[in-house]
Amino acid sequence: MKTYSKILITLLLISSTYSCSNDMNEKVFSSVTEQSYNYTVKDFYPVVGSVYPPLRNLTSHGGYFCAQEVTADAIVMPPNASGWDDGGIYRRMHYHTWNSEQAHVSDIWSWFYRGILLCNNVIDQIENGIVPAPSAADKEQGLAEVRAVRAYYYWLVCDNFGDAPLVYTKSSDLPAKSSRLEIYNFIVSELQEVIPKLNETQGGTMYGRINKWAGKALLANIYLNAEVYSGQAHYVEAIAQCDDIINSGKCALEPNYNASFRAHGVESSKEVLFTVPFDKTLAGGQSIHMYSWHGELKKKFETEATPWGSGSAMGVSQFIDTYEAGDSRLEDTWLMGNQIAANGEQIVGTYDQKGEPLVFTKDIPNANYTKEAEGYRMFKYEIEPGTTGGSTTDIPVFRYAQVLLMKAECLLRTNQSGAGALVMQVRQRAFKDNPSKATVTDDQLKGNSAYHYGYVENYTVSEPGDQSPVLYGRMLDELGWEFAWELTRRRDLIRFGVFTTKSWLSHKPQGEYRTVFPIPERVLTSNPNLVQNPSYTN
């Protein structure tokens, strides 16, 4: 068991006792309620920890995972002989034809605001002395941490929905929308105020929590995307946050790429700045293996649970083709080729290729239907023997590699030198067998992407679509190779101007307004003070 993850998860389970309810008609089945419970200093850190549990929705294929990865150009979830159509919900995300009734949109809205309301409640409890702190220093640091977590949730709202309600106090009033710029300014202001007060400990008891370096990585991300959110570039400010992390000496790259994605031992990593802890018993929800893997892989990885059907989440062939020869991240990220059971026996298909050797192939015909062995599957996150439907492997939110690559991108965008040297640091562990291939220059990073964009039919590009060069396209490729499966691709494509302009697999551009999602229909119905985001019909 991951020691520090176990401590945090236990706090989260305990803290659920203290979480607020938004049901105005809730029934009380105990004489002890939030109003009558007498909090003590022992409750302080469990209450602070109560703001983190909604983050375990990050990997939901019915929500955030699909919204960030399946809408982008690296991963797709097509139906196959075992099912995976579900009324076309995953295909609509790939096509960019979702609407305000799409379940994924409703799911992410719900958990973003659930996290925000939890933070507001805890801030109110601490500020008003309802939950006493062990000391004045603990109170200041605890409040700073919760406000940083709230800023993270609001970043997700700003990034995914644009204009949305901005609620930062306990209130029963139905909120109206605030502009994306207002939300952006609120996030930046909050982080600027609380970051100096955050704990500087890296790992240990701060594992899975936002410390000073995670707070700076969050602010750097927001500055990196500021032009999308506010119309004004803030790349210089992003560089300053990255430099603070780099110069702290608290963080470093792991020698091996896959060290950040192990089931155990990551809590001592200097590369992982912020992560979402999972545990197959105490904190479920990490089920990427269940919706990516073929059910017969249970025999190879000796899992307790059987993955669903023949799996669905897989690599888009055009993205896989961008990897350079010798890049070890290809095999560290994607499950490919012939599959052999733990006992040495050949694994065979059970659906349209029943009885045939199960060999995962790179090319897929389209996003509308694949054979059971088509498409490379997830291999990035370790799945240990005995894994149930929920994996124990944690999901990194911010890694030191991202800090280096954020700074590199900002140097390119501000016409400063040094981007190549930073990217080389990250590439070196991916080309250990051929170190010379790790070399990349600033000018190369400014070049076009290696991605062959275009609409695919029957395995080949039939309509090229927009073929204009991608500005800093090689930099975009570097981000793709390093962060595949890490829930960043949609945001990157938007920032590089690709998300609503290029075609890939069965996707064609559907309009610039698709860079944000619509407000869920049920939310509009329940709150007459809200109006739908532009160009979406109710």
Secondary structure, DSSP 4 states (H G I P E B T S, - for coil): --HHHHHHHHHHHHHGGG-----TTPPP-SS--TTT----GGGHHHHHHTTSGGGGGTT-TTTHHIIIIITSSSEE---BTTB--GGGHHHHHHHT---TT-HHHHHHHHHHHHHHHHHHHHHHHHHTTSS--SSHHHHHHHHHHHHHHHHHHHHHHHHHHSSB----S---SPP--B-HHHHHHHHHHHHHHHGGGS----SGGGTTS--HHHHHHHHHHHHHTHHHHHSS--HHHHHHHHHHHHHHSS----SSGGGGG-SSSGGG-SSEEEEE--BTTTB----HHHHHS-GGGHHHHT-SSPPSTT---EE-HHHHTTSPTT-THHHHHEE-EE-B-TTSPBPBBSSTTBTSB-EEBS--S-SS-B-TTBS-EE-SS---TT--SS-S--EEEEEHHHHHHHHHHHHHHTT-S-HHHHHHHHHGGGGTT-GGGG---HHHHTS--S---EEEETTEEEE----PPPTTHHHHHHHHHHHTTSS-HHHHHHHTT-TTT--EETB----GGGGSPPPPHHHHHH-TT--PPTT---
